[in-house]
């Protein structure tokens, strides 16, 4: 079996974890979580990072922090890419905002810039939930320019694109907020886990309160005192006073311990994924669709995307050879009942095309050149695209 993804947590990571566990350390969120957050911020180049229990929770926290900070209001419109994940869409619905679906382009699978600008002019959205699919790099300069022009807050969902760069700058550093996932098979893993990042100090403190019940105990001492004084809360009661309607989306120090080991591997893993991506591009026949590579971009590929007319044939042949595959991201999110049971269907031509013809093939740190060659040969022999 050639797996689609492989666990990033190694036997050595488990050995170190066991040794640490034998010291009977604190397992719930504590000092190691803060250390992991600090090292993550240092790696990424953002001022603040908040570790939570999943990339999906990171999206929820990012959007909700805008609501409690009054940057976004219930009923406001949020742009969600047609090619995205359910937990890019779900928080928008759950928090009482209105999702506006934006079609993808067929170069990097990110948002279609022409459609995005049309949406900005027609709907005046407050937020763009940008997804960089499978490590592919969007046209970030143009996206940031459009967001600035139309007053749109940019959240980067970078859960599939850790290590990808535009003009030497990491994805996840362009937006007002960015999110990452550390689930099994992603670039790094903490079993489950996610991170929200920002340079905005106020949002940072809201994120920490929202992560832990709405309490103030994780924010700075001065800010805690300001809240106690504002609401006339005694110091004794303050630890359990909810200042905002929060959740419990914390992760654990056990997972943060794993995360600290994973950070050390990022550069090696990212380089490996980029190399595999390059080999696929070389081995797959030129008549097939391939992601567009632009100057000054670095692709930290999560899985390799394919678009073929006869997807069922290709999937069948890959399965026959015990090679795992799956639909491209989640297909057109507008085709999910979570969307169309609540909103009118919209026409997204490119997203619909990918829904019918897109798939993903393996890319992970243990993939060998022989396996890449086998996969490429099967795809080349089985697939065709319109010319």
Secondary structure, 3 states (H helix, E strand, C coil): CECCCCCCCCHHHHHHHHHHHCCCCCCECCHHHHHHHHHHHHHHCCCEEEEECCHHHHHHHHHHHHHHCCCCCCCCEEEEECECCHHHHHHHHHCCCEEEEECECCCCCCECHHHHHHHHHHHCCCEEEEECHHHCCCCHHHHHHHHHHHCCEEEEECCCCCCCEECCEECCCCCCEEEEECCCCCCCCCCCCEEEEECCHHHHHHHHHHHECCCCCCCCHHHHHHHHHHHCCCHHHHCCCCCCCCCECCCEHHHHHHHHHHHCCHHHHHHHHHHHHHHHHHHCCCCCCCCCCCCCEECCCCCEEEECCCHHHHHHHHHHCCECCEECCCCEHHHCHHHHCCCCCCCCHHHHHHHHHEEEECCCCCCCHHHHHHHHHHHHHHCCCCC
